[in-house]
């Protein structure tokens, strides 16, 4: 009956995974929930739109092949994004009028119209706009990070041609990677899209979670067999599979989205899931297992569950959404592991006996002797540790504890190289630094800042427009009535009626706002405008009193959202340290209630000391103390308290206590240690910090268990 109940639960959560796979994402910006100002939040959303896909290529002859491949891929919204929409500019020629021609018509109208007539009769002159009779617009005015090339009808940077596409909302990650791979076979083709980074992250996450999980399971299985020497012990894998499926299914049901990195890190739970079964088996070594045997360790299993779950539950108080995902996943996994280990596992191994392998017995005796040796010379060991920590303190004082979001993921080198090419070709737009100002003040603000070289490479939409449209219209109105200018055209065969019609097009042309022009061009206006204000991208900004004063004068704001995100991560780290301190306090109170003041003080002191030692060890090794190291230590100390409870469990004989600590810690070290094989810095930091801390805590717990023997 129990097997049927657990089978139905398994089917339910497996079905929820199948139904909610769309909730899985690989966007690094979804890992955080730091406080940003409204402008930063919108800029981050626009800047990292998953649907933008840009292609740079050297040879114009590759255009047709690229366009055909894009159409056949069925990945992109079906419209001719490769063709720049020129016709709409006919109604906006004043806004895009060449600035040199504006100066010319203001200072020498006669020369302007003479040049206009000459352009009409040049045999190789390519007219950019079909309806631009007076030749107001040139390619230089359409330089939105790339100039329009009328010959190829493509946007062109200094060294490459540019095609922009928009991915369909439901695009397939695997097909996108295949499409990118096929394009990269062409010489000098470079790709840029947040979707590519997301696709590679998803692929890496799936691969890593599989091989890390397999390695963790194999290592844990090997040690479990050495400890319990009975093939029936591998029924414990049923608990692992059941718990992980319930955890993923429950997390997808509970949360709106789940990052793939959560799954990668959560493969480390295999060790903690195995702890319940190994606790049970360790307390019943050499005995025939009965379904009721598990009742003897009920208190131990419950205390282990609550202490470890509280360690993960602390993550819920962090402002980092990613840690909320790990907490929910872990609590589901640990709950499932506890229930299945208590109600299902004893029935699977009914009437079996478990005894350790002779080689493991030798290792256990060696381990106990090492602990006894350290206890015998405990003062020397402590002196060495204190000197080590004192040396590390000098390095800690000079450490920069600021975080960098770039350290939390590892992008494939080919994507990084392509992004560098885009940065070089379109440096004005691809930057995280920007200024927000009222649309009517953009040019004046840029002029004021550029005057003293306070900014470099300003890039904004109205940069390519002019603010002299009304003045130019008046000049054309006057010129349309000037007999001298009219006669110039009539001498070349233009009749007065058609000439008046061309002048009327300019005189009656509507004056558009920059935002209106952006909308008409069907550009992604959110990249240039926000809440009635214009965004000015800058490659560098010299932040000083003069800079702030000019911004204040124009009621403008400056922001570097990458810097702000890094500050947010640093704040999360500070929050994590505070949570850790609160966790120590809560653990001490709970232990005091159950074990008494002295034992609670001993356990808490050991845990705090080990945490400090681990931080010093990471500093000496040159590892960064990032968010994931801090939260790794929070988790490890929670798990470590579980080992301490084994050490102080007087109902078990000494060898059973040491065996319980070893059995639980070895599987956890294996599962968390395999995360150290990950190429993703966040995963490595978390896994390495937990495994090292658990290794040290388990050794300290073993010495505490042996203390009464010395």
Buried (B, 14 or more C-beta within 10 A) or exposed (E): EEEEEBEEBBEBBBEBBEEBEEBBBBBBEBBBBBEBEEBBEBBBEBBBBBBBBBBBBBEBEBBEBBBEBBEEBEBBEEEEBBEBEBEEBBBBBBBBBBBEBBEBBEEEBEEBBEBBBEBBEEEEEEBBBEEBBBBBBBBEBBBBBBBBBBEEEBBBBEEBBBBBBBBEEEBBBEEBBEBBEBBEEBEEBBBBBBBBBBBBBBBBBBEBBEBBBEBBBEBBBEBBBBBBBBEBBEBBBBBBEBBBBBBBBBBBBBBEBBBBBBBBBBBBBBBBBBBBBBBBBBBBBEBEBBBEBBEEBEEBBEBBBBBBBBBBBBBEBBBBBBBBBBBBBBBBBBBBBBBBBBBBBBBBBEEBBBBBEEEBBEBBEEBBEEBBEBBEEEEEBEEEBEEBBEEBEEEBEEEEEEBBBEBBBBBBEBBEEBBEBBBEBBBBBBBBBBBBBEBEBBBBBBEBBBEEEBBBBBBBBBBBBBBBBEEBBEBBBEBBEEEEBBEBBEEEEBEEEEBBEBBEBBBEBEEBBBBBBBEBBEBBBBBBBBEEBBBBBBBEBEEEEEBEEBBEEBEBBBBBBBBBBBBBBBBBBEBBBEBBEEBBEEBBEBBBEEBEEEBBBBBBEBBBBBBBBBBBBBBBEEBBBBBBBBBBBBBBBBBBBBBBBBBBBEEBEEBBBBBBBBBBBBBBBBBBBBBBBBEBBBBBBBBBBBBBBBBBBBBBBBBBBBBEEE
